[in-house]
């Protein structure tokens, strides 16, 4: 058997041994972990041209992405445009590839395309060679970190001149999200594009504050974006929310559009940025405080909120599937109102994901809990089954019922509407404790008042019925988000609501 036929087999055998203990690779986008990452799959080095400039990327590829065997998608090259090399030895992706050029035979040459005696010896002598590589990588990472730090110092937020690094001048955010999100995994923009966008945003004004930090309105290429800036002590919340937003196939018109996440070191402290779509109406809480709504407006708000939650809860099976996600902190302050009068669910920092294949629940590693006023009875009395994903979805439905009550109170029907109030405003203090909420919700089994005059209007009657079926003490008896969506869709048809 020829050497070039033997080499890939030996490489795979040796590579599998390395992966068993987590393969370590160089990573160009992993500042927080010292430009290293670990994987159960392969290391990847890639070189390509953007705007006439050669760019190098080094990342980890998970085992799940190395299918089908033989020619995994992530390891393919493109003649004259892209040279990609996957390997299976610690830090093996430190090589500098060149974009390949065609040969006379019609094939293209580049690293990894053939194996000669030198490569075969290198693979066989891997354990010895690895010790030398580790020393070299240590020096390389130190020098690279120094260069990267000095580069960050120059790359200021207010300096739009760095647009040319990766992005065409005429690209808008909508263009980028459409081109790159739909052509890739469906989980958002590539990290290097996120970083480029985040570092060329000009902050305009502060539009909100919370326990995590501040929210600013920013400008990028003439368009508005929202920038949620976490304090450094909220790093876990920032990381978790960015992780959830980048879940495959999460993007939906009724879930806040995620744009970028970046950690920005100004030399004194680190700011953690989460960049998203900007909605000038602000939160549903703010909107309802300022405006009453028509019956049509109420249905649009309620139906779009149910649509967003149904997509969040829904699991999509397949290689490009989506896990089921429960929000765990649903409330009017965590829902935004879009210009078209519809809702977008936001603030996913406390969300949990359900992996049906392993039947495991991925719970956020922080100590925060949801908002006490919106906690379901089973959360207040601590009887919720934390090992059963449907329990979290049922708790979301209870909170959605409270949000619907807030919306319906502000509905102007026949010239009548009530002033805005939070749920249980007449039963607990402005900042209730767990014990105070438990006494009202679990012991006394009280719920917000549904006025009798709502029965005079079909839309308000339906909303009142939905609320009651969201507030059952038994979580399993509550409606599902999909059932609520279907009921409200039928109501929108009957009321001739234009969505």
SULKAPE-V139732 format. One record per backbone hydrogen bond with DSSP energy under -0.5 kcal/mol. NH is the residue of the N-H (numbers start at 1). CO is the residue of the C=O. E is the energy in kcal/mol with one decimal. If there is no record, write none. Layout:
nh=(NH,NH)
co=(CO,CO)
e=(E,E)
This chain:
nh=(5,6,7,8,9,10,11,12,13,14,15,16,17,18,19,20,21,22,23,25,27,28,30,33,34,35,36,37,39,42,43,44,45,46,47,48,49,50,53,55,57,59,61,65,66,67,71,73,74,75,76,78,80,81,82,83,85,87,91,92,94,95,97,103,106,109,113,120,121,122,123,124,125,126,128,129,130,131,131,132,133,134,135,136,137,138,139,140,141,142,143,144,145,146,147,148,149,150,151,152,153,154,155,156,159,160,162,163,164,165,166,167,171,176,177,178,179,180,181,181,182,182,183,184,186,193,194,195,196,197,198,199,200,201,202,203,204,205,207,208,210,214,215,216,217,218,218,219,220,223,225,226,227,228,228,229,229,230,230,231,234,235,238,239,240,241,242,243,244,245,246,247,249,250,251,255,256,258,259,260,262,264,264,265,266,266,271,271,272,273,273,274,275,276,277,278,280,281,282,284,284,285,287,288,289,290,291,293,298,299,300,301,302,303,304,305,306,307,308,309,310,311,312,313,314,316,317,321,322,324,325,326,334,335,336,337,338,338,341,344,345,346,351,352,353,354,355,355,356,359,360,362,362,363,366,374,375,379,380,381,382,383,384,386,388,389,391,392,392,393,394,395,396,397,398,399,400,401,402,403,404,405,406,407,408,409,410,410,411,412,413,413,414,416,418,425,427,428,432,437,438,439,440,441,442,443,444,446,451,454,455,456,457,461,462,463,464,465,466,467,468,469,470,470,471,475,477,478,479,484,485,486,487,488,489,490,491,492,493,494,495,496,497,499)
co=(2,2,3,4,5,6,7,8,9,10,11,12,13,14,15,16,18,19,39,37,35,58,27,30,31,30,30,25,23,61,87,59,85,57,83,55,81,53,50,48,46,44,42,62,63,65,69,67,65,72,73,82,100,78,78,47,45,43,24,89,91,92,95,107,103,101,110,116,117,118,119,120,121,123,125,125,126,127,128,128,129,130,131,132,133,134,135,136,137,138,139,140,141,142,143,144,145,146,147,148,149,150,151,154,156,158,159,160,161,162,163,163,168,172,173,174,175,176,176,177,177,178,179,180,181,190,190,191,192,193,194,195,197,198,219,201,217,217,215,215,213,229,208,227,205,216,225,202,223,220,218,276,216,226,274,214,227,228,272,212,231,232,234,235,236,237,238,239,240,241,242,244,186,247,186,252,345,256,275,275,273,262,271,263,264,269,264,269,230,262,271,228,260,226,257,224,278,337,279,332,335,332,283,284,285,286,287,410,294,295,296,297,298,299,300,301,302,303,304,305,306,307,308,309,310,322,315,318,316,354,312,352,331,332,344,282,336,342,338,336,254,334,348,326,362,324,353,360,354,355,355,353,360,361,364,371,372,376,376,377,379,378,378,384,385,387,388,388,389,389,390,391,392,393,394,395,396,397,398,399,400,401,402,403,404,405,406,407,408,293,411,416,412,413,409,422,424,424,429,433,434,435,436,437,438,438,439,440,449,451,452,453,454,457,458,459,460,461,462,463,464,465,466,467,467,473,474,475,469,480,481,482,483,484,485,486,487,488,489,490,491,493,492,497)
e=(-1.2,-1.8,-2.6,-0.5,-0.6,-2.0,-2.9,-2.3,-2.2,-2.8,-2.7,-2.4,-1.4,-1.5,-2.1,-1.5,-1.2,-2.4,-2.6,-2.7,-1.9,-2.4,-1.1,-0.6,-1.8,-3.3,-0.6,-1.9,-2.0,-2.3,-2.6,-2.4,-2.5,-2.6,-2.4,-2.1,-1.1,-2.3,-1.7,-3.3,-2.7,-2.0,-2.9,-1.4,-1.6,-1.1,-0.9,-0.7,-0.5,-1.7,-1.4,-2.4,-0.8,-2.1,-2.7,-2.7,-2.9,-2.4,-3.3,-2.2,-1.0,-0.6,-0.7,-3.2,-1.7,-1.3,-2.0,-2.2,-2.4,-2.1,-2.2,-2.3,-2.6,-1.3,-0.5,-2.6,-2.9,-0.8,-0.6,-1.0,-2.2,-2.5,-1.4,-2.1,-3.2,-2.1,-1.8,-2.6,-3.3,-1.9,-2.3,-2.9,-2.7,-1.9,-2.2,-2.9,-2.5,-1.9,-2.0,-2.4,-1.7,-1.0,-1.5,-1.7,-1.4,-0.9,-1.3,-1.7,-0.8,-1.7,-1.0,-1.8,-1.6,-2.4,-2.9,-2.3,-3.0,-3.0,-0.6,-1.5,-0.7,-0.9,-0.7,-0.9,-0.9,-0.6,-2.4,-2.6,-1.8,-2.7,-2.9,-2.1,-1.6,-1.0,-2.3,-0.6,-3.2,-1.3,-3.2,-1.4,-2.4,-2.1,-2.9,-2.9,-3.1,-0.5,-3.2,-2.3,-2.6,-1.9,-2.3,-2.7,-3.1,-0.6,-3.1,-3.2,-0.7,-0.7,-3.1,-2.2,-2.0,-1.1,-2.3,-2.8,-2.6,-2.5,-2.4,-2.3,-2.6,-2.5,-1.2,-1.9,-0.8,-1.7,-0.6,-1.8,-2.9,-0.6,-2.8,-1.7,-1.8,-0.5,-3.5,-0.6,-0.7,-1.9,-3.1,-0.5,-1.5,-3.3,-0.6,-1.7,-3.5,-2.7,-2.3,-0.6,-0.5,-0.6,-1.8,-0.9,-3.3,-1.5,-2.6,-2.7,-1.5,-1.5,-2.5,-2.8,-2.7,-2.2,-2.3,-2.3,-2.7,-3.1,-2.1,-1.9,-2.1,-2.3,-2.3,-2.3,-2.6,-2.1,-2.1,-2.8,-1.9,-2.7,-0.6,-1.7,-1.9,-1.0,-2.3,-2.4,-1.4,-0.9,-3.0,-2.6,-0.6,-3.5,-2.0,-2.1,-2.6,-2.7,-1.4,-2.1,-1.7,-2.6,-0.5,-2.7,-0.8,-1.3,-1.6,-3.3,-0.5,-1.0,-1.2,-1.4,-1.5,-1.0,-2.3,-2.5,-0.6,-1.5,-1.7,-1.1,-1.6,-0.6,-1.5,-0.6,-1.0,-1.4,-2.4,-1.6,-1.8,-1.8,-1.8,-1.8,-2.3,-2.1,-1.3,-2.0,-2.5,-1.6,-1.8,-2.1,-3.0,-2.0,-0.7,-1.0,-1.7,-3.6,-1.1,-2.2,-0.5,-1.3,-2.4,-1.5,-1.7,-1.8,-0.7,-2.2,-2.7,-2.2,-1.5,-3.0,-2.1,-2.0,-2.5,-2.7,-0.7,-1.0,-1.9,-1.6,-1.8,-2.7,-2.6,-2.3,-2.6,-2.0,-2.5,-2.5,-2.1,-1.8,-0.8,-1.3,-1.1,-0.8,-1.5,-1.4,-1.1,-2.2,-2.3,-2.2,-2.3,-2.5,-2.2,-2.1,-1.9,-2.4,-1.6,-2.2,-2.3,-0.9,-3.1,-0.8)
